[in-house]
Amino acid sequence: MRINLLYALASVTIVSLLSLIGLATVSFSEKTLRQVIFIMVGLATGGLFGDAFVHILPESFADPKQRLNVSLYILAGIFAFFVLEKFLLWRHEHTTDSTIRPVGYMNLLADAIHNSIDGMIIGASYLVSLPIGIATTLAVICHEIPHELGNFFVLLYAGFNRRRALLFNFLSAIFAVLGTMLSLLIGSRIQGFATFMLPFAAGGFIYIAGSDLLPELHKETHPLKSAAQLIAMMTGVGLMLLLKLLE
């Protein structure tokens, strides 16, 4: 049991460090980064939709008895993020610091929820057996690489500088460690909690991608750039689909 605990903590630490994938852009100048960000936002949009519809929702709807509840949890996530954005927009208008778009904070919250669930899944898998825990960790790592890169570019788009985007993305990733510890502590109860949180997080991703990122993509009307955005969105979905097929 102690060995599995150590493996679980080591695994979730590696997963959390993937949030620093934005360091790969350190050689890019700010000007270059800003020039490609409109394509990267398209990739992030496709990644969020793909994550929700290809990964999270099929797993959430796996239990036929929970399908109505799952639908309600998704709607709860959408409405919760609508209310959150209303509050952030109100705060945005009544504060002197108007440089950060609300979508940045919303994405951090949704990602923290998502990461905590990933951590719970890793912890729960190690409670079953060591091989299952390792296999689950590898699946999460493959899934997290494009996901965390997309989050990084959403934060840049929202107005965070590169250093703050890396820092806040890493802080949201630490919730995976908390999720693992929680799953190891409460054991069999984890399934009931994840039944609610998975579709709730999916609702958040759907809201962010559909309500905040898609309208921004529509502001670009140049045919070639619009085509590049569409390809980036399809690539984001395609990456999530490919990872699903490889699981």
N, C-alpha and C positions, 0 to 999 in steps of 0.2 A: 504493500500500500504506500509506504514511504517512497519507494522507487517511482511509482506512478505519479505521486505528488510532485516529485522533483522534475520528472519528464513533462508534466503538465505545465509547470511554471516556466521551464525552459522553452517549451513550445510557444506559449502565449507571449513570452518576451520577444522571441524571434518575429512573431506575427506583428507585434506592436512596433518593432523597429522598421517594418515595411512602410510606416507612415512617413519616414524620412526619405522616401524615394525621390522626392522633389530635389534632393541634392544633385541628382543627375543633370539638373538644369543650371548648375552653378557656373558652368562655362559660358552660358548664354548671357549676352548683355541684356539690360532691361529693355532696350529698344527692340531687340530681336524677340524677346519674350512677349512683349505687347503686340508685336506683329502677328504672332502665331496663336495668340490666345483665343481669337474668335473661332479657330478650328478646334482648339482644345476644349472650349466650352461645348462645341458640338459633340466631341468624343465623350465628355462627361455626361451630357444629356442622354446619349445612347447608352452609356454605362449604367446610369441610374435607372432608366427604363428597363434595360436588360436585367439588371440585378433584381428589380422588383418582379418582373413578369416571367423571367426564366429560372431564377433561383428561389426567391423567397416564397412567392405565391403558390407554385406547384407543391412545395413542401408543406405550406400552411393548409392547403386544400386536400392533403393526402387522406385525412380522416373524414369520411363522409358525414359522420355525426356532428362535425364541427363546422361544416361549410357555411351555415347561416351566421354562426358566431364570427367566423373569419371575415365574412363580408362586412359585418358590423364593425369589427376591429379596424379594417382597412378604412372605412368611412370615418371612424373615430380619429384615425391618424390624419386623414385629410383635413377634417374640421379642426383638429387640434393645431395643425400647422397653419391653417388659415387664421385662427385666433392669435397664434404666436406672431405671425407676420403683421397682423393689424397692430399689435402692441409695439412691435419693433419699428414699424413705420411711424406710429405716433411718437415714439421716443426719438426716432430719427429726425422728426420735424421740430422737436422741442429740446434739442441739445446742440451745443456748439460744435461737437464732433460729428460732422455729416459726411465723412470720407468713406465710411464702410457701409456697403449696401446690406440691408437686412438678410438677404439670401445667404450671406456668409455665416452669420450666427445660426440661422436655421439649418444649414448644411452641417455645421459642427454638432448641433444637437442630434440630428437624425443619425449622423455617423457615430456619435457616442453610443446611442441606443443599439445601432447595428453591431458595433465592435463589442459591446457588452454581451450581446447574444452569441457572437462568434466565440467569445471567451467561455461562455456557459457550455456551448456545444463541445468545445475542446475538453473542458473539465469533465463533462459528463461521459465523453467517449473514453477517457482514461479510467473512469470508474468501472467501465465494462472490461477493458483489457488493454495491455500495452500496445499490441499491434493495431488495434482499432483506433487508439489515440493517435498514433503516429500517422496512420493513413488519413485520419480526419484533419490533422494539422497540415499535411501536404495539400489536401484539397482546399483548405482555408487560405493557405499561402498563395496558391495559384489564383484563387478568386480575389485576394486582396491587392495584388500588384496593380492591375488596371483600375481597381476601385479607388485605391489611395492616390494614384496619380491623377485621376479625375477630380478627387476632392481637393487636391493641391491647386489645380488650375481654377476650380470654382472659387477658392479663397482668393487667389490672385485677381480673378475677375471682380470679386466683391470689393476689392480695394485694399486687401492686406498686402504689405510688402513681402518680399520673398522670405525674410527671416521670421516674421510673425506668422506667415502661412505655414512654414515648417513647424514652428513651435506649437501653434494651436492644433495643427493636424496631429502632432505627436501626443498632445495632451488628450485629445479625443480618443486616440488609439489606446491610451493607458486604461480606458474603461474595459478593454478586453481582459486585462489582468484581474480587475475587480469582478468581472463576470465569471472567470475561471474559479476564483476563490469562492464566490457565492455558490457555484455549482458543486464544488467539492464539499462545501459546508452543508448544503441542504439536500444533496444527493438526489433522490427520486422525485422530489418536488419540482425539479427544474423544468420538466416537460410542461406542466400546467402554466408556468410563468412564460415560457417561450411561446406557448400557443397563443397568448395575447400579444407579446412584444414583437414577434416576427411580422405579422400582418400590419401591426401599428407602425412599425418602421417602414414597411413597404408603402403604406399610405403616405408617409412623410416623403419618401423618395419620389413617388408619383406626383405629389403636389409640387415639390421643388422643381422637378424637371419640366412639368407641364405648365405651371403657373409663373415661374420666374425665369427659367433658362430658355424655353422655347420662344417667348415674346422677345427676348433679347436677340435671338438668332434671326427673328423676322425683321429686325432693324437693318440687317444687311441685305441690300437689294441687288447688288452686282451679280450678274448671272454666274460667272465663274466662281466667285467666292461663295455664293449660295450653294452651288454644286459641291464645292469642297466641304461645306458644313454638312450637307446631306450625307456625303460619303463618310465623314467623320462620325456622324450619328450611327450610321449603319455599321461602321467598324466597331463602335462601342458595344452595340447589341451583339454583333458577331463574335466579339471576344468573350462575352458572357455565355453565349450559346456554345462556343467551342469548349470553354471550361466545363460547362455542364455535360457535354458529350464525353469529355475525358475523365469525368469523375467515376 
